[in-house]
Amino acid sequence: MKVDHKLPTVDHIDPFISAEIPDKSEDPQLHYLVSKYMIHGPCGAANLSCPCMVDNKCSKRFPKKFSDHTIIDSSGFPVYRRQDSGHTVMKKGVQLDNRSVVPYNKGLLKRYQAHINVEWCNQAGSIKYLFKYINKGPDRATAVLYTDSTGTSNQKINDEIKQYYDCRYISACEASWRIFANEVHYRYPAVMRLPFHLPGQHNVVYGEDDDIEDVLNKPSVASSIFLQWMRLNERDEEARKLTYVEFPTKYVWNLKDRCWQVRKRYKTVGRVHSVSIASGEPYYLRILLNKVRGPKSFEEIRTVNGQVFPTFKDACYAMGLLDDDNEYVEAIKEASFEAHCRYLRSLFATLLLTNTLSRPEFVWEKTWHLLGDDILFKRRKETHIPESNFGGN
């Protein structure tokens, strides 16, 4: 990374990077290594089944063109020196010259004796080449299921062990992780899933033969984890300092007595059940449960600065937990300058279907005159009323 170690101009590239087949009589070892590790292909017309072939063309753009000198093209990428020296190598029965050489460094190739592609990176577009391989993800294998089309009635033996080895692939990093017996997953600390529900909508479990009256009269029906949390807040001052998510860190749920008790040992974290935004009020209730501390009732959850709001959604807006949707109002207004009303209505419908809007009624009230701007034209067209009868409005 030091300045004197950089390659600022093309004059510094040739001593460091080579893209030519060396003379066998001058350096037989380097000639052997280049012919074994640094020759691309053969591809093109000589080998149409080469993995690099896409639409009958080499995706790596081999063979390259001959070049007497190293230059930088208009895009900022180097064109390495590839002289027509007459040096060739044989690979899979095809004679290849300097146009098929992958750029390499002589010292690195001799030291490690492996395929090492060395490139000159002196621009932002080239630097991403250094990182794209580590971001490609783990290696993958494709498994194909098929049936025997021969029509024979002989039943084949199902070798489950062979199928397991054929379809399972373990990459090098995963294999080394397991060889060294490292932890694959952790179970600490314990995570307690915290259910919640709207008023009068908690789950009730019963058998198909149970009488409905007996089920509703069971004490456990009115003793859900969520309801008992609010009841404990009524009499425990310490409990009122915690949110619903923080509650399992200080208290433990006693399943036998169906009540919360002070935690004495172990560490546990809470996690509220996830809810889709399309579910409506439960989604906004979940947001409030991560913010409100120690509520004693559903009404207290909807209370913000002493004011009780009619819905959990309104309470979220009052606390500033939701966007005001003004960005979507401005987007529709901006589109109205160039787009017709049909497009605007399609845009509004897309926002509704993707659950993008927090308050659809707010966006509608601000933009309905734009969404229905062509209604007078449609009405005039359907009733054939002359335009003069509209008084120019």
URNORMO-V379220 format. One record per backbone hydrogen bond with DSSP energy under -1.0 kcal/mol. NH is the residue of the N-H (numbers start at 1). CO is the residue of the C=O. E is the energy in kcal/mol with one decimal. If there is no record, write none. Layout:
# URNORMO-V379220
NH,CO,E + NH,CO,E
This chain:
# URNORMO-V379220
5,2,-1.3 + 6,3,-1.4 + 12,9,-1.3 + 13,10,-1.1 + 16,13,-1.3 + 17,13,-3.5 + 18,104,-2.9 + 27,23,-2.3 + 31,27,-2.1 + 32,28,-2.1 + 33,29,-2.3 + 34,30,-2.6 + 35,31,-2.1 + 36,32,-1.5 + 37,33,-2.8 + 38,34,-1.6 + 40,100,-3.2 + 47,44,-1.1 + 50,47,-1.4 + 53,50,-2.2 + 54,57,-3.5 + 57,54,-1.0 + 59,52,-3.1 + 61,58,-1.6 + 64,99,-2.8 + 67,82,-1.9 + 71,79,-2.0 + 73,77,-2.8 + 76,73,-1.7 + 79,71,-3.4 + 82,67,-2.1 + 85,83,-2.1 + 89,96,-2.3 + 91,94,-2.6 + 94,91,-1.4 + 96,89,-2.9 + 100,97,-1.9 + 101,98,-1.5 + 102,38,-3.0 + 104,18,-2.7 + 109,105,-2.5 + 110,106,-2.1 + 111,107,-2.0 + 112,108,-2.6 + 113,109,-1.8 + 118,103,-1.6 + 127,123,-1.6 + 129,126,-1.5 + 130,127,-1.7 + 132,128,-1.3 + 136,133,-1.1 + 159,157,-1.1 + 160,158,-1.2 + 163,159,-2.0 + 164,160,-2.0 + 165,161,-2.0 + 166,162,-2.4 + 167,163,-1.9 + 168,164,-1.4 + 175,171,-2.4 + 176,172,-2.4 + 177,173,-1.8 + 178,174,-1.9 + 179,175,-2.4 + 180,176,-2.1 + 181,178,-1.3 + 182,177,-2.1 + 190,267,-1.2 + 192,269,-2.8 + 194,271,-2.8 + 201,198,-2.1 + 210,207,-1.1 + 215,211,-2.0 + 216,212,-2.1 + 217,213,-1.4 + 218,215,-1.1 + 221,218,-1.2 + 223,220,-1.4 + 228,224,-2.7 + 229,225,-1.2 + 230,226,-1.4 + 231,227,-1.9 + 232,228,-2.1 + 233,229,-1.4 + 236,232,-1.9 + 240,236,-1.0 + 241,238,-1.4 + 242,239,-1.6 + 244,289,-1.0 + 249,246,-1.4 + 250,247,-1.7 + 251,247,-2.1 + 252,261,-3.2 + 254,259,-3.1 + 258,254,-1.3 + 259,254,-1.4 + 261,252,-2.7 + 263,250,-3.1 + 269,190,-2.5 + 271,192,-2.2 + 273,194,-1.7 + 279,276,-1.5 + 280,277,-1.2 + 283,280,-1.0 + 284,280,-1.3 + 285,281,-2.5 + 286,282,-2.0 + 287,283,-1.4 + 288,284,-1.8 + 289,285,-2.0 + 291,288,-1.9 + 292,288,-3.3 + 294,242,-1.8 + 301,297,-1.1 + 302,298,-1.3 + 304,307,-2.7 + 307,304,-1.7 + 309,302,-2.2 + 315,311,-1.5 + 316,312,-1.9 + 317,313,-1.8 + 318,314,-2.2 + 319,315,-1.6 + 320,317,-1.1 + 321,316,-2.7 + 329,325,-1.5 + 330,326,-2.5 + 331,327,-1.6 + 332,328,-2.1 + 333,329,-2.2 + 334,330,-2.6 + 335,331,-2.1 + 336,332,-1.5 + 337,334,-1.0 + 338,335,-1.1 + 339,335,-3.1 + 344,340,-1.7 + 345,341,-2.6 + 346,342,-2.0 + 347,343,-2.5 + 348,344,-2.4 + 349,345,-2.4 + 350,346,-2.1 + 351,347,-1.9 + 352,348,-1.7 + 353,349,-2.5 + 354,350,-1.9 + 355,352,-1.2 + 356,351,-2.0 + 363,359,-1.7 + 364,360,-2.4 + 365,361,-2.2 + 366,362,-1.4 + 367,363,-1.3 + 368,364,-1.8 + 370,367,-1.1 + 371,367,-2.2 + 372,368,-1.9 + 373,370,-1.1 + 375,372,-1.5 + 378,374,-2.2 + 379,375,-2.5 + 380,376,-2.4 + 381,377,-2.2 + 382,378,-2.2 + 383,379,-2.2 + 384,380,-1.3 + 389,386,-1.2 + 390,387,-1.5 + 391,388,-1.4 + 393,390,-1.8
